[in-house]
Amino acid sequence: MKGYGIVFLSCLFLSKPLFSQSAWMAFLYPEETAWGTPALIEDFDGVSTNPELWYNYYPWGGLSLDSKTYTDARMCKEQGGSLWLSVDTVSERREFPSWMVDTLLLTKLGMRASDGKVEINRLTSALWSKKTFKYGYFECRCWLPKGQGYWPAFWMYGGKPNEELDFMEAKGERTKSYHVDVHCPNRCDRIRRWGIFDQPFGHWVKTSDEITETWVTFAGLWTPLGVVFYCNDEAVASHEASFNTEMNLIANFSLAMDKGAFSPGPNRKTVFPGQFRMDYIRAWEIPKANEIKDMGTLTQAPYIRCVHENNHRFCFEFSNTTLTRDQRAWIEKDSQPFIELDLTVHQQLLDYTYWPKGTYVVRIKNGAKVSERDLIIIP
């Protein structure tokens, strides 16, 4: 799904349509529609990662001495309309800047840095946003690889204090589950089961269909109240806690280690190099979502997204949440009904090539209130 930028036209080009809005998103809360605007829309249709938006490595360096792993910028590439994050095994010695090498840890591990070089056995990849965010809806559409030890992830990180939102951490050998989690100080990641047992929130989400070797959308809605986690536009988990730090948006592809985090590591059947592909990453600002005070309202609200494709089409995407009888959406032309949107399907494509001249808006009825968003002007 490509081409979400706002098109600006002058009087010299009045034969072309004028897009009154670029991409937008709307959450249908009870009696209130919260409109959202894009904070970052990345469709990866270039020949290299956009240096204005991303680091294609970890800004802190990416060298892990204990696992002999390095996150190499060359393992993060754009091609064929997707981002390709790769992992591979190597056997080499590399020279790194002194600020990246913990000499005390090097000695503790019994490793030597002969000629200023250290041994590397694994290469991984990462994409790290230069922009930071506080609250919003964050999503990616990705192709998860299958293979033991693969560890792809889509998450946010806030630095100091260490606040983290893990929208998706997958394992290549777990074809019908993935992990969601939060990390924060003062035990805000703890929950109570049955009002008795205190335990961390992080857990594996089971899916009805396989999520490896197929395209899947993962997302999270972050507000002052907490976080809602989504898989293929369905709310699958939520955690009520306050996260106050602005965070970077990250996608990365790592390798687990036996007896380490997310064990097991690769085995003899694991294919190298391995690829984790991203079709798009989006971040949306949704100001009125921040005003919601009830977690149940956050998790149950349906939503609509609209993105403009290059081939004269609007793509409307609808969440899998059940609508009420008082919720509907439609397009009007010059203040007259034109097309009713089918909110019972997951996606609706509308080709505007032969739409007649006029001004088009999207209107949403949510309970007793009706609100609207400009869509397109065809002169």
Buried (B, 14 or more C-beta within 10 A) or exposed (E): BBBBEEBEBEEEEEEEBBBBBBBBBBBBBBEBBBBBBBBBBBBBEEEEBEEEBBBBBBEEBBBBBEBBBBBBBEBBBBEEBBBBBBBBBBEEEBEBEEEEBBEEEBEEEEBEBEEEBBBBEBBBBBBBBBEBBBBBBBBBBBBBBBBBBBBBBBBBBBEEEEBBBBBBBBBBBBBEEBBBBBBBEEEBBEBEEEEEEEEEBBEBBEBEEEBBEEEBBBBBBBBBBBBBBBBBBBBBBBBBBEBEBBBBBBBBBBBBBEEEEBEBBBEEEBEBEBBBBBBBBBBBBBEBBBEBEEBEBBBBBBBBBBBBBEEEBBBBBBBEBEBEEEBBBBBBBEEEEBBEBEBEEBEBEBEBEEBEEBBBBBBBBBBEEEBBBBBBBBE
